[in-house]
Amino acid sequence: MGAGTGGYRVDVTALESTVRQLRAVADSLDAPRAAARYDTAIPAGSLGSGFDGASALAGKHDEMRDWLGSMIAELQGFIEQYSGEAKSAAEAYAEQEHRTRQDFFSATAGASWGGGTR
């Protein structure tokens, strides 16, 4: 966004690019989220059996696996929220730019056809 004549200009293309990049990041987190959930399983008894430490370690692993999956999901949610807000802002700026051009064109066309003030 830079100063223009009497106002500011928003680079809508940059906002749209940011939205695309954020959505790509969110999509790229699907694989790590699935890996955290499904590729880190510890089979029962692989840490030993018959003592409290083995079951406590397995329980802690499950707890951390679930936490990691929920953190990735939360990050994806934040990214989706922000990219949605950025997309809405880009659309609003583009619409305002379109209306401004139409108003300018209408005013210019009216003046050149004798519809202007004297």
ABEGO torsion letter per residue (X at the ends): XBBBBGEBBBBAAAAAAAAAAAAAAAAAAAAAAAAAAAAABBBBGAAEBGBAAAAAAAAAAAAAAAAAAAAAAAAAAAAAAAAAAAAAAAAAAAAAAAAAAAAAAAAAAAAAAGABBX
